[in-house]
Amino acid sequence: MEGPPASSPEFDRCVTPLCLLSSGELNPLWKEVDVAGVVLRVGLLNKGLQLVHIVDHHINILTLKFWGGLKEYGVENIVAIGSVICVLNGNWRGHAGGRFGSIHVTELTFITSSPRSAHLLEAVAHLKNSIKVRIQDVYSVTEGSLVICIFPPTCVSKYCISRGYEA
């Protein structure tokens, strides 16, 4: 006898690469995504909406939309510039054609800087390790001048490959 449908590999939770959220090709089950990234910017509350931008190690940027602001969701101490955060059950409403993808934070969304789920722990470890490597590669001194390398906003992580997405 088979187990319940939720135990099927097609329903396993996975971290969605930020690069996919900026394309119109993503169609997640139940319109929910899990993401991990470094907080790049925390906007001000404006007309009931507060925007937060997170970034990955490939410089892919994602906007998190908080209706009512960070305090409404009790995450004002977690979501700070430079912190690594994980968002579980972010509400994906499709790509509106802007420069960055976006997800809506709802009452069902969970945000943490200390994940416990295996898929989030792996994503955070990969992100932190990649950032360490990138920081070493980003800045190089050439004849006394600072050279900053800009990395292309492409998705080449193993998360894309393991989920069947092409880079």
Order of alpha helices (4+ residues) and beta strands (2+ residues): beta-beta-beta-alpha-beta-beta-beta-alpha-beta-beta-alpha
